[in-house]
Amino acid sequence: MIEVIATILLIALGIYILIGIVFYFPFIKNGVRKIDEGVKDAPRFMKILIFPGTVALWPILLKKVKKGELS
C-alpha cells in the first residue's frame, strides 16, 4: 500500500515538473517581460539562473502572466 502511494506521489511530482519545464520556454520568450520589463536585455546566464524557480513556481508565474502584473 505504501509503495502505491509513493508511486502515485512520484508520478504527480514528475508531471508537475514536466509541466514546469514546458512552461519555462514560452515564459522566457514572452511571459517574463509581462512581469518585469527590465529583463528584455538580460544575459543568457540570467535566463539559466531562473530556470529552477520557474519550474518550481510555474502556477504562480502563470497567474501573474495572465494578469499582466508588474513586480
CHARMM-style PDB file with segment names, atoms N, HN, CA, C and O in Angstrom:
ATOM      1  N   MET     1       0.811  -1.200   0.000  1.00  0.00      PROA
ATOM      2  CA  MET     1       0.000   0.000   0.000  1.00  0.00      PROA
ATOM      3  C   MET     1       0.857   1.266   0.000  1.00  0.00      PROA
ATOM      4  O   MET     1       0.569   2.211  -0.735  1.00  0.00      PROA
ATOM      5  N   ILE     2       1.895   1.287   0.813  1.00  0.00      PROA
ATOM      6  HN  ILE     2       2.129   0.520   1.410  1.00  0.00      PROA
ATOM      7  CA  ILE     2       2.772   2.452   0.876  1.00  0.00      PROA
ATOM      8  C   ILE     2       3.494   2.648  -0.457  1.00  0.00      PROA
ATOM      9  O   ILE     2       3.720   3.779  -0.887  1.00  0.00      PROA
ATOM     10  N   GLU     3       3.854   1.537  -1.109  1.00  0.00      PROA
ATOM     11  HN  GLU     3       3.671   0.618  -0.760  1.00  0.00      PROA
ATOM     12  CA  GLU     3       4.535   1.636  -2.401  1.00  0.00      PROA
ATOM     13  C   GLU     3       3.632   2.285  -3.446  1.00  0.00      PROA
ATOM     14  O   GLU     3       4.095   3.059  -4.284  1.00  0.00      PROA
ATOM     15  N   VAL     4       2.352   1.966  -3.390  1.00  0.00      PROA
ATOM     16  HN  VAL     4       1.976   1.337  -2.709  1.00  0.00      PROA
ATOM     17  CA  VAL     4       1.394   2.543  -4.344  1.00  0.00      PROA
ATOM     18  C   VAL     4       1.270   4.049  -4.119  1.00  0.00      PROA
ATOM     19  O   VAL     4       1.267   4.827  -5.074  1.00  0.00      PROA
ATOM     20  N   ILE     5       1.167   4.451  -2.865  1.00  0.00      PROA
ATOM     21  HN  ILE     5       1.170   3.820  -2.090  1.00  0.00      PROA
ATOM     22  CA  ILE     5       1.062   5.877  -2.546  1.00  0.00      PROA
ATOM     23  C   ILE     5       2.332   6.607  -2.971  1.00  0.00      PROA
ATOM     24  O   ILE     5       2.264   7.688  -3.557  1.00  0.00      PROA
ATOM     25  N   ALA     6       3.489   6.017  -2.678  1.00  0.00      PROA
ATOM     26  HN  ALA     6       3.545   5.139  -2.202  1.00  0.00      PROA
ATOM     27  CA  ALA     6       4.755   6.635  -3.072  1.00  0.00      PROA
ATOM     28  C   ALA     6       4.860   6.750  -4.586  1.00  0.00      PROA
ATOM     29  O   ALA     6       5.334   7.763  -5.100  1.00  0.00      PROA
ATOM     30  N   THR     7       4.425   5.727  -5.297  1.00  0.00      PROA
ATOM     31  HN  THR     7       4.040   4.904  -4.879  1.00  0.00      PROA
ATOM     32  CA  THR     7       4.455   5.753  -6.761  1.00  0.00      PROA
ATOM     33  C   THR     7       3.549   6.848  -7.304  1.00  0.00      PROA
ATOM     34  O   THR     7       3.930   7.578  -8.219  1.00  0.00      PROA
ATOM     35  N   ILE     8       2.360   6.962  -6.747  1.00  0.00      PROA
ATOM     36  HN  ILE     8       2.050   6.369  -6.004  1.00  0.00      PROA
ATOM     37  CA  ILE     8       1.420   7.998  -7.194  1.00  0.00      PROA
ATOM     38  C   ILE     8       1.993   9.388  -6.931  1.00  0.00      PROA
ATOM     39  O   ILE     8       1.901  10.268  -7.787  1.00  0.00      PROA
ATOM     40  N   LEU     9       2.582   9.590  -5.758  1.00  0.00      PROA
ATOM     41  HN  LEU     9       2.657   8.875  -5.062  1.00  0.00      PROA
ATOM     42  CA  LEU     9       3.171  10.890  -5.439  1.00  0.00      PROA
ATOM     43  C   LEU     9       4.339  11.222  -6.360  1.00  0.00      PROA
ATOM     44  O   LEU     9       4.478  12.365  -6.795  1.00  0.00      PROA
ATOM     45  N   LEU    10       5.176  10.239  -6.658  1.00  0.00      PROA
ATOM     46  HN  LEU    10       5.063   9.310  -6.305  1.00  0.00      PROA
ATOM     47  CA  LEU    10       6.308  10.484  -7.560  1.00  0.00      PROA
ATOM     48  C   LEU    10       5.848  10.771  -8.985  1.00  0.00      PROA
ATOM     49  O   LEU    10       6.438  11.605  -9.673  1.00  0.00      PROA
ATOM     50  N   ILE    11       4.815  10.094  -9.422  1.00  0.00      PROA
ATOM     51  HN  ILE    11       4.337   9.417  -8.864  1.00  0.00      PROA
ATOM     52  CA  ILE    11       4.269  10.368 -10.759  1.00  0.00      PROA
ATOM     53  C   ILE    11       3.687  11.782 -10.798  1.00  0.00      PROA
ATOM     54  O   ILE    11       3.896  12.515 -11.765  1.00  0.00      PROA
ATOM     55  N   ALA    12       2.961  12.163  -9.755  1.00  0.00      PROA
ATOM     56  HN  ALA    12       2.791  11.568  -8.969  1.00  0.00      PROA
ATOM     57  CA  ALA    12       2.388  13.515  -9.695  1.00  0.00      PROA
ATOM     58  C   ALA    12       3.489  14.572  -9.680  1.00  0.00      PROA
ATOM     59  O   ALA    12       3.374  15.598 -10.350  1.00  0.00      PROA
ATOM     60  N   LEU    13       4.546  14.328  -8.923  1.00  0.00      PROA
ATOM     61  HN  LEU    13       4.639  13.495  -8.379  1.00  0.00      PROA
ATOM     62  CA  LEU    13       5.674  15.259  -8.887  1.00  0.00      PROA
ATOM     63  C   LEU    13       6.350  15.352 -10.250  1.00  0.00      PROA
ATOM     64  O   LEU    13       6.723  16.440 -10.688  1.00  0.00      PROA
ATOM     65  N   GLY    14       6.504  14.226 -10.910  1.00  0.00      PROA
ATOM     66  HN  GLY    14       6.201  13.343 -10.554  1.00  0.00      PROA
ATOM     67  CA  GLY    14       7.100  14.216 -12.244  1.00  0.00      PROA
ATOM     68  C   GLY    14       6.266  14.991 -13.252  1.00  0.00      PROA
ATOM     69  O   GLY    14       6.810  15.716 -14.085  1.00  0.00      PROA
ATOM     70  N   ILE    15       4.958  14.844 -13.180  1.00  0.00      PROA
ATOM     71  HN  ILE    15       4.516  14.255 -12.503  1.00  0.00      PROA
ATOM     72  CA  ILE    15       4.066  15.584 -14.081  1.00  0.00      PROA
ATOM     73  C   ILE    15       4.155  17.083 -13.792  1.00  0.00      PROA
ATOM     74  O   ILE    15       4.190  17.894 -14.718  1.00  0.00      PROA
ATOM     75  N   TYR    16       4.192  17.450 -12.519  1.00  0.00      PROA
ATOM     76  HN  TYR    16       4.163  16.792 -11.766  1.00  0.00      PROA
ATOM     77  CA  TYR    16       4.311  18.852 -12.121  1.00  0.00      PROA
ATOM     78  C   TYR    16       5.601  19.460 -12.672  1.00  0.00      PROA
ATOM     79  O   TYR    16       5.589  20.565 -13.214  1.00  0.00      PROA
ATOM     80  N   ILE    17       6.704  18.742 -12.531  1.00  0.00      PROA
ATOM     81  HN  ILE    17       6.714  17.844 -12.090  1.00  0.00      PROA
ATOM     82  CA  ILE    17       7.990  19.227 -13.029  1.00  0.00      PROA
ATOM     83  C   ILE    17       7.989  19.296 -14.548  1.00  0.00      PROA
ATOM     84  O   ILE    17       8.522  20.246 -15.122  1.00  0.00      PROA
ATOM     85  N   LEU    18       7.407  18.316 -15.201  1.00  0.00      PROA
ATOM     86  HN  LEU    18       6.975  17.544 -14.735  1.00  0.00      PROA
ATOM     87  CA  LEU    18       7.332  18.323 -16.665  1.00  0.00      PROA
ATOM     88  C   LEU    18       6.526  19.522 -17.170  1.00  0.00      PROA
ATOM     89  O   LEU    18       6.921  20.169 -18.140  1.00  0.00      PROA
ATOM     90  N   ILE    19       5.415  19.816 -16.527  1.00  0.00      PROA
ATOM     91  HN  ILE    19       5.094  19.291 -15.739  1.00  0.00      PROA
ATOM     92  CA  ILE    19       4.629  20.992 -16.905  1.00  0.00      PROA
ATOM     93  C   ILE    19       5.452  22.261 -16.687  1.00  0.00      PROA
ATOM     94  O   ILE    19       5.397  23.184 -17.500  1.00  0.00      PROA
ATOM     95  N   GLY    20       6.208  22.309 -15.602  1.00  0.00      PROA
ATOM     96  HN  GLY    20       6.253  21.559 -14.942  1.00  0.00      PROA
ATOM     97  CA  GLY    20       7.064  23.465 -15.331  1.00  0.00      PROA
ATOM     98  C   GLY    20       8.133  23.653 -16.389  1.00  0.00      PROA
ATOM     99  O   GLY    20       8.424  24.783 -16.783  1.00  0.00      PROA
ATOM    100  N   ILE    21       8.721  22.561 -16.853  1.00  0.00      PROA
ATOM    101  HN  ILE    21       8.485  21.644 -16.533  1.00  0.00      PROA
ATOM    102  CA  ILE    21       9.741  22.645 -17.900  1.00  0.00      PROA
ATOM    103  C   ILE    21       9.125  23.121 -19.208  1.00  0.00      PROA
ATOM    104  O   ILE    21       9.707  23.950 -19.907  1.00  0.00      PROA
ATOM    105  N   VAL    22       7.958  22.602 -19.537  1.00  0.00      PROA
ATOM    106  HN  VAL    22       7.485  21.928 -18.969  1.00  0.00      PROA
ATOM    107  CA  VAL    22       7.269  23.032 -20.761  1.00  0.00      PROA
ATOM    108  C   VAL    22       6.868  24.507 -20.645  1.00  0.00      PROA
ATOM    109  O   VAL    22       6.941  25.241 -21.631  1.00  0.00      PROA
ATOM    110  N   PHE    23       6.451  24.946 -19.467  1.00  0.00      PROA
ATOM    111  HN  PHE    23       6.392  24.350 -18.666  1.00  0.00      PROA
ATOM    112  CA  PHE    23       6.068  26.340 -19.238  1.00  0.00      PROA
ATOM    113  C   PHE    23       7.257  27.283 -19.363  1.00  0.00      PROA
ATOM    114  O   PHE    23       7.091  28.424 -19.794  1.00  0.00      PROA
ATOM    115  N   TYR    24       8.436  26.836 -19.000  1.00  0.00      PROA
ATOM    116  HN  TYR    24       8.571  25.909 -18.649  1.00  0.00      PROA
ATOM    117  CA  TYR    24       9.630  27.683 -18.953  1.00  0.00      PROA
ATOM    118  C   TYR    24       9.942  28.339 -20.298  1.00  0.00      PROA
ATOM    119  O   TYR    24      10.242  29.533 -20.344  1.00  0.00      PROA
ATOM    120  N   PHE    25       9.877  27.586 -21.380  1.00  0.00      PROA
ATOM    121  HN  PHE    25       9.634  26.616 -21.343  1.00  0.00      PROA
ATOM    122  CA  PHE    25      10.329  28.107 -22.672  1.00  0.00      PROA
ATOM    123  C   PHE    25       9.465  29.253 -23.198  1.00  0.00      PROA
ATOM    124  O   PHE    25      10.022  30.285 -23.574  1.00  0.00      PROA
ATOM    125  N   PRO    26       8.144  29.132 -23.246  1.00  0.00      PROA
ATOM    126  CA  PRO    26       7.368  30.308 -23.670  1.00  0.00      PROA
ATOM    127  C   PRO    26       7.423  31.447 -22.647  1.00  0.00      PROA
ATOM    128  O   PRO    26       7.311  32.618 -23.009  1.00  0.00      PROA
ATOM    129  N   PHE    27       7.595  31.098 -21.374  1.00  0.00      PROA
ATOM    130  HN  PHE    27       7.686  30.147 -21.080  1.00  0.00      PROA
ATOM    131  CA  PHE    27       7.704  32.130 -20.344  1.00  0.00      PROA
ATOM    132  C   PHE    27       8.946  32.974 -20.564  1.00  0.00      PROA
ATOM    133  O   PHE    27       8.890  34.197 -20.437  1.00  0.00      PROA
ATOM    134  N   ILE    28      10.059  32.346 -20.890  1.00  0.00      PROA
ATOM    135  HN  ILE    28      10.104  31.353 -20.994  1.00  0.00      PROA
ATOM    136  CA  ILE    28      11.295  33.089 -21.122  1.00  0.00      PROA
ATOM    137  C   ILE    28      11.187  33.932 -22.391  1.00  0.00      PROA
ATOM    138  O   ILE    28      11.686  35.056 -22.428  1.00  0.00      PROA
ATOM    139  N   LYS    29      10.545  33.405 -23.420  1.00  0.00      PROA
ATOM    140  HN  LYS    29      10.139  32.492 -23.390  1.00  0.00      PROA
ATOM    141  CA  LYS    29      10.417  34.148 -24.682  1.00  0.00      PROA
ATOM    142  C   LYS    29       9.545  35.388 -24.527  1.00  0.00      PROA
ATOM    143  O   LYS    29       9.925  36.465 -24.987  1.00  0.00      PROA
ATOM    144  N   ASN    30       8.385  35.259 -23.890  1.00  0.00      PROA
ATOM    145  HN  ASN    30       8.076  34.384 -23.517  1.00  0.00      PROA
ATOM    146  CA  ASN    30       7.420  36.360 -23.862  1.00  0.00      PROA
ATOM    147  C   ASN    30       6.925  36.734 -22.471  1.00  0.00      PROA
ATOM    148  O   ASN    30       6.812  37.915 -22.143  1.00  0.00      PROA
ATOM    149  N   GLY    31       6.635  35.740 -21.667  1.00  0.00      PROA
ATOM    150  HN  GLY    31       6.727  34.780 -21.934  1.00  0.00      PROA
ATOM    151  CA  GLY    31       5.928  35.980 -20.415  1.00  0.00      PROA
ATOM    152  C   GLY    31       6.687  36.766 -19.376  1.00  0.00      PROA
ATOM    153  O   GLY    31       6.094  37.560 -18.645  1.00  0.00      PROA
ATOM    154  N   VAL    32       7.986  36.564 -19.294  1.00  0.00      PROA
ATOM    155  HN  VAL    32       8.468  35.919 -19.888  1.00  0.00      PROA
ATOM    156  CA  VAL    32       8.756  37.233 -18.252  1.00  0.00      PROA
ATOM    157  C   VAL    32       8.736  38.749 -18.451  1.00  0.00      PROA
ATOM    158  O   VAL    32       8.853  39.496 -17.480  1.00  0.00      PROA
ATOM    159  N   ARG    33       8.594  39.203 -19.667  1.00  0.00      PROA
ATOM    160  HN  ARG    33       8.499  38.596 -20.456  1.00  0.00      PROA
ATOM    161  CA  ARG    33       8.525  40.650 -19.937  1.00  0.00      PROA
ATOM    162  C   ARG    33       7.231  41.261 -19.411  1.00  0.00      PROA
ATOM    163  O   ARG    33       7.188  42.449 -19.090  1.00  0.00      PROA
ATOM    164  N   LYS    34       6.184  40.456 -19.323  1.00  0.00      PROA
ATOM    165  HN  LYS    34       6.219  39.491 -19.584  1.00  0.00      PROA
ATOM    166  CA  LYS    34       4.918  40.964 -18.790  1.00  0.00      PROA
ATOM    167  C   LYS    34       5.001  41.185 -17.283  1.00  0.00      PROA
ATOM    168  O   LYS    34       4.279  42.013 -16.728  1.00  0.00      PROA
ATOM    169  N   ILE    35       5.880  40.443 -16.631  1.00  0.00      PROA
ATOM    170  HN  ILE    35       6.467  39.770 -17.082  1.00  0.00      PROA
ATOM    171  CA  ILE    35       6.046  40.571 -15.186  1.00  0.00      PROA
ATOM    172  C   ILE    35       7.109  41.616 -14.858  1.00  0.00      PROA
ATOM    173  O   ILE    35       6.929  42.421 -13.944  1.00  0.00      PROA
ATOM    174  N   ASP    36       8.214  41.604 -15.599  1.00  0.00      PROA
ATOM    175  HN  ASP    36       8.360  40.949 -16.341  1.00  0.00      PROA
ATOM    176  CA  ASP    36       9.314  42.536 -15.347  1.00  0.00      PROA
ATOM    177  C   ASP    36       9.887  42.994 -16.684  1.00  0.00      PROA
ATOM    178  O   ASP    36      10.546  42.219 -17.378  1.00  0.00      PROA
ATOM    179  N   GLU    37       9.639  44.240 -17.041  1.00  0.00      PROA
ATOM    180  HN  GLU    37       9.104  44.869 -16.477  1.00  0.00      PROA
ATOM    181  CA  GLU    37      10.068  44.751 -18.338  1.00  0.00      PROA
ATOM    182  C   GLU    37      11.581  44.923 -18.443  1.00  0.00      PROA
ATOM    183  O   GLU    37      12.107  45.014 -19.552  1.00  0.00      PROA
ATOM    184  N   GLY    38      12.280  44.968 -17.337  1.00  0.00      PROA
ATOM    185  HN  GLY    38      11.852  44.894 -16.436  1.00  0.00      PROA
ATOM    186  CA  GLY    38      13.722  45.155 -17.343  1.00  0.00      PROA
ATOM    187  C   GLY    38      14.504  43.930 -17.771  1.00  0.00      PROA
ATOM    188  O   GLY    38      15.731  43.981 -17.845  1.00  0.00      PROA
ATOM    189  N   VAL    39      13.829  42.839 -18.051  1.00  0.00      PROA
ATOM    190  HN  VAL    39      12.832  42.797 -17.991  1.00  0.00      PROA
ATOM    191  CA  VAL    39      14.504  41.584 -18.376  1.00  0.00      PROA
ATOM    192  C   VAL    39      14.766  41.436 -19.873  1.00  0.00      PROA
ATOM    193  O   VAL    39      15.452  40.500 -20.283  1.00  0.00      PROA
ATOM    194  N   LYS    40      14.239  42.333 -20.690  1.00  0.00      PROA
ATOM    195  HN  LYS    40      13.682  43.093 -20.357  1.00  0.00      PROA
ATOM    196  CA  LYS    40      14.325  42.112 -22.129  1.00  0.00      PROA
ATOM    197  C   LYS    40      15.757  42.066 -22.649  1.00  0.00      PROA
ATOM    198  O   LYS    40      16.024  41.380 -23.636  1.00  0.00      PROA
ATOM    199  N   ASP    41      16.673  42.768 -22.020  1.00  0.00      PROA
ATOM    200  HN  ASP    41      16.457  43.325 -21.218  1.00  0.00      PROA
ATOM    201  CA  ASP    41      18.072  42.742 -22.453  1.00  0.00      PROA
ATOM    202  C   ASP    41      18.960  41.960 -21.491  1.00  0.00      PROA
ATOM    203  O   ASP    41      20.172  42.169 -21.453  1.00  0.00      PROA
ATOM    204  N   ALA    42      18.369  41.075 -20.727  1.00  0.00      PROA
ATOM    205  HN  ALA    42      17.384  40.906 -20.758  1.00  0.00      PROA
ATOM    206  CA  ALA    42      19.122  40.300 -19.740  1.00  0.00      PROA
ATOM    207  C   ALA    42      20.013  39.270 -20.433  1.00  0.00      PROA
ATOM    208  O   ALA    42      19.655  38.747 -21.489  1.00  0.00      PROA
ATOM    209  N   PRO    43      21.168  38.981 -19.843  1.00  0.00      PROA
ATOM    210  CA  PRO    43      22.061  37.976 -20.442  1.00  0.00      PROA
ATOM    211  C   PRO    43      21.485  36.568 -20.336  1.00  0.00      PROA
ATOM    212  O   PRO    43      20.570  36.309 -19.554  1.00  0.00      PROA
ATOM    213  N   ARG    44      22.031  35.681 -21.125  1.00  0.00      PROA
ATOM    214  HN  ARG    44      22.775  35.891 -21.760  1.00  0.00      PROA
ATOM    215  CA  ARG    44      21.583  34.285 -21.154  1.00  0.00      PROA
ATOM    216  C   ARG    44      21.746  33.633 -19.782  1.00  0.00      PROA
ATOM    217  O   ARG    44      20.934  32.793 -19.393  1.00  0.00      PROA
ATOM    218  N   PHE    45      22.795  34.019 -19.045  1.00  0.00      PROA
ATOM    219  HN  PHE    45      23.454  34.702 -19.361  1.00  0.00      PROA
ATOM    220  CA  PHE    45      23.041  33.440 -17.729  1.00  0.00      PROA
ATOM    221  C   PHE    45      21.851  33.664 -16.792  1.00  0.00      PROA
ATOM    222  O   PHE    45      21.506  32.782 -16.006  1.00  0.00      PROA
ATOM    223  N   MET    46      21.227  34.833 -16.875  1.00  0.00      PROA
ATOM    224  HN  MET    46      21.507  35.550 -17.514  1.00  0.00      PROA
ATOM    225  CA  MET    46      20.070  35.116 -16.022  1.00  0.00      PROA
ATOM    226  C   MET    46      18.922  34.177 -16.356  1.00  0.00      PROA
ATOM    227  O   MET    46      18.207  33.718 -15.465  1.00  0.00      PROA
ATOM    228  N   LYS    47      18.746  33.894 -17.642  1.00  0.00      PROA
ATOM    229  HN  LYS    47      19.327  34.267 -18.366  1.00  0.00      PROA
ATOM    230  CA  LYS    47      17.664  33.001 -18.048  1.00  0.00      PROA
ATOM    231  C   LYS    47      17.907  31.582 -17.542  1.00  0.00      PROA
ATOM    232  O   LYS    47      16.966  30.874 -17.183  1.00  0.00      PROA
ATOM    233  N   ILE    48      19.164  31.174 -17.517  1.00  0.00      PROA
ATOM    234  HN  ILE    48      19.929  31.749 -17.809  1.00  0.00      PROA
ATOM    235  CA  ILE    48      19.505  29.854 -16.972  1.00  0.00      PROA
ATOM    236  C   ILE    48      19.339  29.858 -15.452  1.00  0.00      PROA
ATOM    237  O   ILE    48      18.914  28.865 -14.860  1.00  0.00      PROA
ATOM    238  N   LEU    49      19.675  30.969 -14.842  1.00  0.00      PROA
ATOM    239  HN  LEU    49      20.021  31.775 -15.322  1.00  0.00      PROA
ATOM    240  CA  LEU    49      19.613  31.084 -13.389  1.00  0.00      PROA
ATOM    241  C   LEU    49      18.184  30.993 -12.856  1.00  0.00      PROA
ATOM    242  O   LEU    49      17.968  30.449 -11.774  1.00  0.00      PROA
ATOM    243  N   ILE    50      17.211  31.514 -13.594  1.00  0.00      PROA
ATOM    244  HN  ILE    50      17.387  31.956 -14.473  1.00  0.00      PROA
ATOM    245  CA  ILE    50      15.833  31.476 -13.099  1.00  0.00      PROA
ATOM    246  C   ILE    50      15.096  30.193 -13.486  1.00  0.00      PROA
ATOM    247  O   ILE    50      13.928  30.028 -13.135  1.00  0.00      PROA
ATOM    248  N   PHE    51      15.755  29.289 -14.197  1.00  0.00      PROA
ATOM    249  HN  PHE    51      16.704  29.423 -14.482  1.00  0.00      PROA
ATOM    250  CA  PHE    51      15.119  28.037 -14.617  1.00  0.00      PROA
ATOM    251  C   PHE    51      14.535  27.240 -13.449  1.00  0.00      PROA
ATOM    252  O   PHE    51      13.360  26.878 -13.508  1.00  0.00      PROA
ATOM    253  N   PRO    52      15.305  26.947 -12.383  1.00  0.00      PROA
ATOM    254  CA  PRO    52      14.730  26.128 -11.298  1.00  0.00      PROA
ATOM    255  C   PRO    52      13.528  26.788 -10.622  1.00  0.00      PROA
ATOM    256  O   PRO    52      12.547  26.118 -10.300  1.00  0.00      PROA
ATOM    257  N   GLY    53      13.606  28.088 -10.410  1.00  0.00      PROA
ATOM    258  HN  GLY    53      14.402  28.633 -10.672  1.00  0.00      PROA
ATOM    259  CA  GLY    53      12.493  28.789  -9.788  1.00  0.00      PROA
ATOM    260  C   GLY    53      11.254  28.812 -10.663  1.00  0.00      PROA
ATOM    261  O   GLY    53      10.131  28.695 -10.174  1.00  0.00      PROA
ATOM    262  N   THR    54      11.470  28.966 -11.966  1.00  0.00      PROA
ATOM    263  HN  THR    54      12.383  29.062 -12.364  1.00  0.00      PROA
ATOM    264  CA  THR    54      10.347  28.969 -12.898  1.00  0.00      PROA
ATOM    265  C   THR    54       9.671  27.611 -12.932  1.00  0.00      PROA
ATOM    266  O   THR    54       8.443  27.523 -12.948  1.00  0.00      PROA
ATOM    267  N   VAL    55      10.466  26.553 -12.941  1.00  0.00      PROA
ATOM    268  HN  VAL    55      11.463  26.624 -12.928  1.00  0.00      PROA
ATOM    269  CA  VAL    55       9.903  25.200 -12.966  1.00  0.00      PROA
ATOM    270  C   VAL    55       9.137  24.921 -11.672  1.00  0.00      PROA
ATOM    271  O   VAL    55       8.073  24.304 -11.704  1.00  0.00      PROA
ATOM    272  N   ALA    56       9.664  25.365 -10.549  1.00  0.00      PROA
ATOM    273  HN  ALA    56      10.529  25.866 -10.522  1.00  0.00      PROA
ATOM    274  CA  ALA    56       9.017  25.089  -9.266  1.00  0.00      PROA
ATOM    275  C   ALA    56       7.776  25.948  -9.031  1.00  0.00      PROA
ATOM    276  O   ALA    56       6.812  25.490  -8.418  1.00  0.00      PROA
ATOM    277  N   LEU    57       7.796  27.180  -9.510  1.00  0.00      PROA
ATOM    278  HN  LEU    57       8.579  27.553 -10.008  1.00  0.00      PROA
ATOM    279  CA  LEU    57       6.721  28.123  -9.193  1.00  0.00      PROA
ATOM    280  C   LEU    57       5.854  28.462 -10.399  1.00  0.00      PROA
ATOM    281  O   LEU    57       5.258  29.538 -10.442  1.00  0.00      PROA
ATOM    282  N   TRP    58       5.773  27.570 -11.371  1.00  0.00      PROA
ATOM    283  HN  TRP    58       6.257  26.696 -11.335  1.00  0.00      PROA
ATOM    284  CA  TRP    58       5.058  27.879 -12.605  1.00  0.00      PROA
ATOM    285  C   TRP    58       3.588  28.241 -12.402  1.00  0.00      PROA
ATOM    286  O   TRP    58       3.091  29.083 -13.150  1.00  0.00      PROA
ATOM    287  N   PRO    59       2.850  27.664 -11.439  1.00  0.00      PROA
ATOM    288  CA  PRO    59       1.444  28.086 -11.310  1.00  0.00      PROA
ATOM    289  C   PRO    59       1.305  29.563 -10.911  1.00  0.00      PROA
ATOM    290  O   PRO    59       0.424  30.265 -11.407  1.00  0.00      PROA
ATOM    291  N   ILE    60       2.169  30.018 -10.024  1.00  0.00      PROA
ATOM    292  HN  ILE    60       2.885  29.448  -9.621  1.00  0.00      PROA
ATOM    293  CA  ILE    60       2.129  31.416  -9.586  1.00  0.00      PROA
ATOM    294  C   ILE    60       2.516  32.335 -10.737  1.00  0.00      PROA
ATOM    295  O   ILE    60       1.870  33.358 -10.963  1.00  0.00      PROA
ATOM    296  N   LEU    61       3.569  31.972 -11.464  1.00  0.00      PROA
ATOM    297  HN  LEU    61       4.094  31.141 -11.280  1.00  0.00      PROA
ATOM    298  CA  LEU    61       4.012  32.791 -12.588  1.00  0.00      PROA
ATOM    299  C   LEU    61       2.976  32.819 -13.700  1.00  0.00      PROA
ATOM    300  O   LEU    61       2.794  33.848 -14.350  1.00  0.00      PROA
ATOM    301  N   LEU    62       2.302  31.712 -13.924  1.00  0.00      PROA
ATOM    302  HN  LEU    62       2.449  30.876 -13.396  1.00  0.00      PROA
ATOM    303  CA  LEU    62       1.255  31.668 -14.946  1.00  0.00      PROA
ATOM    304  C   LEU    62       0.124  32.637 -14.600  1.00  0.00      PROA
ATOM    305  O   LEU    62      -0.386  33.337 -15.475  1.00  0.00      PROA
ATOM    306  N   LYS    63      -0.264  32.677 -13.331  1.00  0.00      PROA
ATOM    307  HN  LYS    63       0.150  32.109 -12.621  1.00  0.00      PROA
ATOM    308  CA  LYS    63      -1.306  33.617 -12.907  1.00  0.00      PROA
ATOM    309  C   LYS    63      -0.861  35.057 -13.122  1.00  0.00      PROA
ATOM    310  O   LYS    63      -1.640  35.891 -13.583  1.00  0.00      PROA
ATOM    311  N   LYS    64       0.401  35.350 -12.784  1.00  0.00      PROA
ATOM    312  HN  LYS    64       1.034  34.672 -12.409  1.00  0.00      PROA
ATOM    313  CA  LYS    64       0.909  36.711 -12.951  1.00  0.00      PROA
ATOM    314  C   LYS    64       0.981  37.105 -14.419  1.00  0.00      PROA
ATOM    315  O   LYS    64       0.679  38.246 -14.769  1.00  0.00      PROA
ATOM    316  N   VAL    65       1.375  36.179 -15.277  1.00  0.00      PROA
ATOM    317  HN  VAL    65       1.620  35.252 -14.993  1.00  0.00      PROA
ATOM    318  CA  VAL    65       1.454  36.475 -16.707  1.00  0.00      PROA
ATOM    319  C   VAL    65       0.058  36.726 -17.265  1.00  0.00      PROA
ATOM    320  O   VAL    65      -0.137  37.640 -18.067  1.00  0.00      PROA
ATOM    321  N   LYS    66      -0.906  35.926 -16.847  1.00  0.00      PROA
ATOM    322  HN  LYS    66      -0.748  35.184 -16.196  1.00  0.00      PROA
ATOM    323  CA  LYS    66      -2.279  36.118 -17.337  1.00  0.00      PROA
ATOM    324  C   LYS    66      -2.859  37.452 -16.892  1.00  0.00      PROA
ATOM    325  O   LYS    66      -3.600  38.093 -17.638  1.00  0.00      PROA
ATOM    326  N   LYS    67      -2.521  37.870 -15.673  1.00  0.00      PROA
ATOM    327  HN  LYS    67      -1.919  37.350 -15.068  1.00  0.00      PROA
ATOM    328  CA  LYS    67      -3.000  39.156 -15.177  1.00  0.00      PROA
ATOM    329  C   LYS    67      -2.184  40.313 -15.743  1.00  0.00      PROA
ATOM    330  O   LYS    67      -2.659  41.448 -15.785  1.00  0.00      PROA
ATOM    331  N   GLY    68      -0.955  40.030 -16.179  1.00  0.00      PROA
ATOM    332  HN  GLY    68      -0.569  39.109 -16.145  1.00  0.00      PROA
ATOM    333  CA  GLY    68      -0.069  41.078 -16.668  1.00  0.00      PROA
ATOM    334  C   GLY    68       0.489  41.928 -15.543  1.00  0.00      PROA
ATOM    335  O   GLY    68       0.788  43.106 -15.734  1.00  0.00      PROA
ATOM    336  N   GLU    69       0.629  41.324 -14.364  1.00  0.00      PROA
ATOM    337  HN  GLU    69       0.386  40.366 -14.208  1.00  0.00      PROA
ATOM    338  CA  GLU    69       1.122  42.054 -13.195  1.00  0.00      PROA
ATOM    339  C   GLU    69       2.581  42.427 -13.353  1.00  0.00      PROA
ATOM    340  O   GLU    69       3.381  41.650 -13.874  1.00  0.00      PROA
ATOM    341  N   LEU    70       2.916  43.610 -12.904  1.00  0.00      PROA
ATOM    342  HN  LEU    70       2.266  44.241 -12.482  1.00  0.00      PROA
ATOM    343  CA  LEU    70       4.313  44.009 -12.810  1.00  0.00      PROA
ATOM    344  C   LEU    70       4.770  43.750 -11.392  1.00  0.00      PROA
ATOM    345  O   LEU    70       3.990  43.877 -10.449  1.00  0.00      PROA
ATOM    346  N   SER    71       6.030  43.387 -11.239  1.00  0.00      PROA
ATOM    347  HN  SER    71       6.664  43.284 -12.006  1.00  0.00      PROA
ATOM    348  CA  SER    71       6.528  43.050  -9.902  1.00  0.00      PROA
ATOM    349  C   SER    71       6.664  44.271  -9.024  1.00  0.00      PROA
ATOM    350  OT1 SER    71       7.071  44.157  -7.868  1.00  0.00      PROA
TER     351      SER     71
END
